[in-house]
Amino acid sequence: MLESTQFNAHYKEMSANAWRWPNFSPAEIACRGTGKLKLNPEALDKLQALRDRLGKPLIVRSAYRSPEHNRAVGGAKRSKHLEGAAFDIAMSNHDPVAFEAAAREVGLLGFGFYPRSGFMHVDLGPARQWGERFPVRVTAFAAETPPAREVLADSRTMKGGGAAGVATLGAAGVEVAQSVLAETQTAILPLMPYLDTLRWVFIAVALGGVGVTIYARVDDWKRGRR
């Protein structure tokens, strides 16, 4: 178990047995410019606690920075990133207000707001903050729920196809009935014209069902429903 800061010349040298943060990988925490990795267990424990509290992925834009990479990106000379104690997290899948509240609850103390760049800086402290907070969203942040799918049994395609199928079977059944009656039931031959009419009614319904099916599929395609 890691209880103090540990340095690795490259994140690939990190022992898998010593890594205890299931929602993150050494590559995510390592320096983006050099691949070097400085582990700060306390900071990573809080990052994992934040991930658990929010219940959705944290997109880490920057974690540890080597001194040379920190200079290259214009980082502060005493940046907490140099200690592996800071994280820049994208807000693309988070409500910044809820994110900040959760981060404070897990014990993170330093906050930097970068709405134009779309991320929030959090670190172990000391307590401070800078930058302008993200603007309040006009509508509540959308929950991550899968798009609704049409119930197959209730779809227009199934209904149209079902009507066409039933009508086709009905027309075929009438035709068979006509043949049987013509051969075996001469006494009710006067009913034959009516059966013929009924057969054409079934055929018309079948064609209507086919039309509904075609229309529904074209309409769904136009709406992007596959």
N, C-alpha and C positions, 0 to 999 in steps of 0.2 A: 504494500500500500504506500502510495506517495503522500507524504505529509509536509514536504518542503519543496521549494522551487527546484526543478531539475532541468538541465540544459542538454539538448541533443543537437549534434552538428547537422542533422537532417531528420525530418519527421519519420522517414522510413526506418530509422534506427530504433524508434520507439517500440518497446516490448508490448505485445498485445496483452500479456497477462497483467501488466501494470496499468492498463487503460481501463478506467471504471465509469466512463461517461457514455452511456449507450446511444444517445441521440447525436453524438458528435464524433468526428474522426480526427486523428492527428493532422491530416492534411488540411482540415478546416481551420485548425488552431495555429498552424505553423505560419511563419513569415511568408507573405506572398511573393516577396522579391528574391529570397535566398533559400527557402525551404527549411531554414533553421527553426528549432522548436524549443521554446522555454515554457515549461509547464508550471503553472501556479495552481496547485490543487484547490485552494480556497476559492479562487475566482471561478474555476471550472465547476466546483460544487454548486456555486450560486447560479451559474449559467444553466446547469442541468435542472436545478430547482425551479428556475424561471420557465424553462421549457416544459417541465411537468405541470406547473401551475397554469400556464396558458393553454396547454393541450394541443399545440400546433407547432409546426417546424419554425425554427429560428434560422434565418439566412444570415450567416456570418460574413460580413464584407471584409472585416479586418480584425485580427486578434493579436497575436504576438508580432512585433516588428523588430528585426535586427537593427542595430544602430545605423548601419549604412542605408538600409531601406527606409528607416524613419527619416533620415536626412533627405533622401531622394524624393519622398512624398511631401516634404515640408512639415513634418510632425513637430510638436513641441519638444524642446530639449529634454524636458523631464516627463515626457508622455508616459502614461500608465501602460501603454502598449509595449514599452521597452521592458516592463516587468512581467508581461503576460497577464496583467491584471485588468485589462480593458478589452471591450468588444464593441465593434460597430455592427449594429443589427439593422437589416433592411426592414422598412415598414410596409412593404408592398402587400404583405398578407396579415397585417396587424392594424388594430386601432391604436394609434399612438397614445391616447389617453389611458386605455386599458393596459397597454404595454408598460407605460411608466409606473402606473400604480402597482402592477405585479412585480416589477423590478425593485421597487422600494420595499415591498413586502418581504422579498427574499433577502434583503440586506445590502443591495447595491446602493452606493451613495453618490457617485459622480455621474452627472448627466449632461450630455451635449446634444443640442437639437440642430439637425441639418435638414430642414424640410425641402430645400431646393435639390439636395442630393438624394433625398429619400431614405435617410437612415438616422438612427439614434445611437449615440455613444453612451455606454454604461461602464462603470468601473467600481473598484472596491472602495474608493474614497481617497482623501477626505471628502466630506459632504460639500458639494458645490454644483453649480450648473451654469451653462452659457448657451448663447444662441436663442433664437425665437422659436417658441413651441410651434408644433404643427397646427395649421388652421383646423378649426372644428369642422367635421364633415357635415354637409347639408343633410344627409341621411345617415342612419346608423350603419356601421360597418357590416357588410354582408357576411352572413354566416357561411361557413364552408359546408354546403349541403349539395349532394349530387342533383343534377337537373332532373325535374320530374319526367317520367316516361309514361307514355300512354299505355293504359292497361290493354293488353292484346285483345281480350274478350270484348272490350268496349270500343275498340277502334273502328273508325269508319270503314277502313279497308276490310276488316273481318266481317263487319255487318253487310257490306256490299257483296263481298264474296260469298257469304253464307246465303244471302237472298238469291244470288244467281244460282248457287248449287241446289238449293231447295226447289227453285222454280224449274230448273232443268230436269231434276228427278221427277217433278210433278208432270211435266210435259211428256216425258218418256212413259210414265205410268199410265197417262191417259191414252197414249197411242197403243200401248199393250192392251189396255182394257177394251179399246175399240176393236182390235183384232179378235180378242177372245169373244166378245159379244157378237161380232159379225158371224163367227163360226158356230157358236153354240147356243146363242140366245136370240133366235130369230124373232121371238115374240116381242122383244123390246128394241127392235131396229129403229123405231121412230125416235129413240133417244140419241141416235148416232150424231145428228147434226149438232146437238147441244154439247156432246162430248168433244166434237171437233172444235167448237168455239172455245171450250174450256182449255183445250190444248194450246190454242193460240194465245189465250190469256197468260198461261204459264210461260210461254215463250217470250211474251212481252215483258213479264216480270224479270225473267232471266236476263234479258238484254238490258233492262234498267239497272239490275244489280251489277252487271259488268261495267256499265257506265259510271255508277257510283264508285266502284273500286278504282277505275282509271282516274277519275277526278280526284279522289282522296290521295292517291299516290302522287299525282302531279302537284297537288296543293301542299302535301307534306314535304315534297322535294323543294318547293319554293321557300318553305319556312325553315329549311335546313334540318328537317326531321328525318332521320334514317331508320 
